[in-house]
């Protein structure tokens, strides 16, 4: 899906994404209908407080 990804702060190649980026991407994935994995992941994170 080139050109459809949400804007993410650029970072050096080979580094791990920050926790903020992971959560942001998980939240955006939840908006996609049919993405059960993303929804399940977000629900688990949200319910854990």
N, CA and C atoms as an extended XYZ file, in Angstrom:
147
Properties=species:S:1:pos:R:3:atomname:S:1:resname:S:1:resid:I:1 pbc="F F F"
N         0.846       -1.200        0.000 N   UNK     1
C         0.000        0.000        0.000 CA  UNK     1
C         0.882        1.252        0.000 C   UNK     1
N         1.720        1.370       -0.980 N   UNK     2
C         2.624        2.525       -1.018 CA  UNK     2
C         1.828        3.816       -1.117 C   UNK     2
N         2.208        4.779       -0.287 N   UNK     3
C         1.536        6.068       -0.330 CA  UNK     3
C         0.278        6.112        0.530 C   UNK     3
N        -0.071        4.990        1.146 N   UNK     4
C        -1.279        4.965        1.979 CA  UNK     4
C        -0.949        4.887        3.462 C   UNK     4
N         0.352        4.771        3.791 N   UNK     5
C         0.716        4.641        5.202 CA  UNK     5
C         0.532        5.969        5.919 C   UNK     5
N         0.185        5.923        7.198 N   UNK     6
C         0.071        7.165        7.970 CA  UNK     6
C         1.444        7.799        8.158 C   UNK     6
N         1.518        9.104        8.282 N   UNK     7
C         2.806        9.766        8.462 CA  UNK     7
C         3.449        9.368        9.783 C   UNK     7
N         4.703        8.942        9.719 N   UNK     8
C         5.430        8.544       10.925 CA  UNK     8
C         6.752        9.297       10.947 C   UNK     8
N         7.163        9.698       12.137 N   UNK     9
C         8.419       10.453       12.231 CA  UNK     9
C         9.559        9.615       11.657 C   UNK     9
N        10.384       10.184       10.797 N   UNK    10
C        11.490        9.432       10.202 CA  UNK    10
C        12.507        9.036       11.256 C   UNK    10
N        13.122        7.866       11.076 N   UNK    11
C        14.137        7.405       12.025 CA  UNK    11
C        15.190        6.627       11.254 C   UNK    11
N        16.391        6.493       11.808 N   UNK    12
C        17.459        5.784       11.102 CA  UNK    12
C        17.048        4.356       10.766 C   UNK    12
N        17.520        3.861        9.642 N   UNK    13
C        17.184        2.490        9.239 CA  UNK    13
C        17.741        1.482       10.237 C   UNK    13
N        17.001        0.423       10.466 N   UNK    14
C        17.488       -0.663       11.315 CA  UNK    14
C        17.166       -0.457       12.785 C   UNK    14
N        16.546        0.671       13.128 N   UNK    15
C        16.200        0.885       14.537 CA  UNK    15
C        14.762        0.448       14.776 C   UNK    15
N        14.467        0.134       16.021 N   UNK    16
C        13.114       -0.293       16.361 CA  UNK    16
C        12.205        0.920       16.479 C   UNK    16
N        10.928        0.768       16.122 N   UNK    17
C         9.983        1.875       16.296 CA  UNK    17
C         9.763        2.161       17.776 C   UNK    17
N         9.427        3.383       18.100 N   UNK    18
C         9.196        3.748       19.494 CA  UNK    18
C         7.850        3.202       19.943 C   UNK    18
N         7.665        3.130       21.258 N   UNK    19
C         6.394        2.637       21.799 CA  UNK    19
C         5.250        3.511       21.298 C   UNK    19
N         5.486        4.821       21.238 N   UNK    20
C         4.447        5.743       20.774 CA  UNK    20
C         4.042        5.403       19.338 C   UNK    20
N         5.033        5.112       18.493 N   UNK    21
C         4.719        4.774       17.096 CA  UNK    21
C         3.915        3.470       17.031 C   UNK    21
N         4.311        2.491       17.850 N   UNK    22
C         3.608        1.202       17.821 CA  UNK    22
C         2.142        1.409       18.214 C   UNK    22
N         1.910        2.160       19.286 N   UNK    23
C         0.535        2.363       19.737 CA  UNK    23
C        -0.255        3.180       18.720 C   UNK    23
N         0.421        4.181       18.127 N   UNK    24
C        -0.257        5.005       17.124 CA  UNK    24
C        -0.676        4.143       15.934 C   UNK    24
N         0.234        3.268       15.498 N   UNK    25
C        -0.092        2.405       14.356 CA  UNK    25
C        -1.196        1.417       14.727 C   UNK    25
N        -1.150        0.910       15.948 N   UNK    26
C        -2.181       -0.037       16.378 CA  UNK    26
C        -3.545        0.652       16.381 C   UNK    26
N        -3.573        1.907       16.835 N   UNK    27
C        -4.840        2.639       16.872 CA  UNK    27
C        -5.354        2.864       15.453 C   UNK    27
N        -4.438        3.229       14.526 N   UNK    28
C        -4.870        3.483       13.156 CA  UNK    28
C        -5.317        2.182       12.494 C   UNK    28
N        -4.656        1.070       12.822 N   UNK    29
C        -5.055       -0.220       12.246 CA  UNK    29
C        -6.468       -0.569       12.673 C   UNK    29
N        -6.853       -0.174       13.878 N   UNK    30
C        -8.174       -0.506       14.380 CA  UNK    30
C        -9.259        0.105       13.499 C   UNK    30
N        -8.947        1.216       12.816 N   UNK    31
C        -9.950        1.880       11.991 CA  UNK    31
C       -10.248        1.087       10.712 C   UNK    31
N        -9.389        0.128       10.363 N   UNK    32
C        -9.581       -0.631        9.126 CA  UNK    32
C       -10.576       -1.773        9.385 C   UNK    32
N       -11.738       -1.802        8.708 N   UNK    33
C       -12.699       -2.877        8.930 CA  UNK    33
C       -12.128       -4.218        8.501 C   UNK    33
N       -12.374       -5.253        9.302 N   UNK    34
C       -11.892       -6.581        8.966 CA  UNK    34
C       -10.517       -6.874        9.548 C   UNK    34
N        -9.884       -5.887       10.194 N   UNK    35
C        -8.569       -6.138       10.786 CA  UNK    35
C        -8.767       -6.643       12.207 C   UNK    35
N        -9.123       -7.931       12.320 N   UNK    36
C        -9.423       -8.470       13.648 CA  UNK    36
C        -8.187       -8.435       14.551 C   UNK    36
N        -7.028       -8.701       13.962 N   UNK    37
C        -5.819       -8.745       14.782 CA  UNK    37
C        -5.569       -7.381       15.428 C   UNK    37
N        -5.710       -6.316       14.631 N   UNK    38
C        -5.480       -4.975       15.178 CA  UNK    38
C        -6.489       -4.639       16.265 C   UNK    38
N        -7.748       -5.035       16.043 N   UNK    39
C        -8.778       -4.720       17.028 CA  UNK    39
C        -8.520       -5.476       18.321 C   UNK    39
N        -8.189       -6.763       18.172 N   UNK    40
C        -7.952       -7.578       19.359 CA  UNK    40
C        -6.778       -7.016       20.154 C   UNK    40
N        -5.735       -6.604       19.437 N   UNK    41
C        -4.550       -6.073       20.104 CA  UNK    41
C        -4.909       -4.810       20.886 C   UNK    41
N        -5.679       -3.919       20.256 N   UNK    42
C        -6.004       -2.657       20.909 CA  UNK    42
C        -6.901       -2.908       22.119 C   UNK    42
N        -7.867       -3.822       21.965 N   UNK    43
C        -8.769       -4.110       23.081 CA  UNK    43
C        -7.973       -4.598       24.283 C   UNK    43
N        -7.019       -5.491       24.026 N   UNK    44
C        -6.235       -6.045       25.126 CA  UNK    44
C        -5.447       -4.934       25.815 C   UNK    44
N        -4.860       -4.034       25.029 N   UNK    45
C        -4.069       -2.951       25.612 CA  UNK    45
C        -4.970       -2.015       26.407 C   UNK    45
N        -6.139       -1.669       25.828 N   UNK    46
C        -7.029       -0.708       26.486 CA  UNK    46
C        -7.583       -1.295       27.781 C   UNK    46
N        -7.977       -2.583       27.737 N   UNK    47
C        -8.602       -3.176       28.915 CA  UNK    47
C        -7.592       -3.402       30.035 C   UNK    47
N        -6.306       -3.471       29.683 N   UNK    48
C        -5.295       -3.696       30.710 CA  UNK    48
C        -5.062       -2.420       31.517 C   UNK    48
N        -5.672       -1.315       31.100 N   UNK    49
C        -5.547       -0.075       31.844 CA  UNK    49
C        -4.304        0.667       31.465 C   UNK    49
